[in-house]
């Protein structure tokens, strides 16, 4: 697939996200004078190498080409199977930008075209984010009225999604559609059974000795107003601050997730797993194991804590059971829901919904 990258100079910021080569001169003033082609694979015997500058990037999906025309060639004719991504940063819908769009459609009236609104792109606008938010809303509405498809993008976290809804890649792919249907069926029939079988190993690792260690006396407990909160944070630190512990208890869930999404995954798996760990697993665990009661510990010694523990044994047992139930049930629900969300997003792409 070939994406034509047009619009204002924010498109070169996108280019620099794709190419990480300190030896190349990637200054906007230099880039804007050239026709630049970025490919996902090295190709021999390229025609007319003097007319264009060729780069290669492993960050692109396979069989993907990005073409950045020079500033003087933006209104050229493009291929019928190309797609144009038109970049527009704050202030949006400038007179020059709208004139460029008009000229592009004069030469390419039937081309697949999408507006990319760049959000929070300049540090000097941090003090005036409310104006930018309002400007985005106005720009989106006006583009919609003109029948344009629009996507709002923040380069800091989701520029990869620019590749997702390329019509020729998804809509014409019967294999992809069939994989999506098969996944929906499999996740309903097999996922919970498969998770339960995989989780047996976690039950064995989650011994009573380990669970008891989470509620044993620590010097940091002295004069704590909320012991249950401290216990929760200790558990979270144990699983998520240590790579070894994390892999011991969560690798199976990551592998199961990757297995299920393998045939529909057109996003960055590495970033997805990082998000799954920090935003999903960790946050959900802290929320789930929380015991909704505030218990203060005013003692100063381990003997004081043992007395305190015996007086609150019911809450301590409840807390340890919550840890076990998180792995037995809650984590399964979380991953299944996360996959279902991916399925929904893929279906939205197939239905040409904007989000």
Secondary structure, DSSP 8 states (H G I E B T S, - for coil): -EEEEEESTHHHHHHHHH---TTS---HHHHTTS-EEEESS--SS-TTGGGSEEEE-TTS-TT-EEEE--GGGTT----TT-EEEEEEESS-S-HHHHHHHHHHHHH-TTSEEEEEEE-S--GGGGGGHHHHHHHHHHHHHHHHHTT-EEEEE-TTT-GGGGGTT-HHHHTT-HHHHHHHHHHHHHHHHTHHHHHHHHHHHHHHHS-HHHHHHHTS--GGGTTBS-HHHHHHHHHHHHHHS-HHHHHHHHHHHHHHHHHHHTTT--S-HHHHHHHIIIIIIHHHHHHHS--S----B---SHHHHHHHHHHTHHHHHHHHHHHHHIIIIIHHHHHHHHHHHHHHHHHHHHTT---
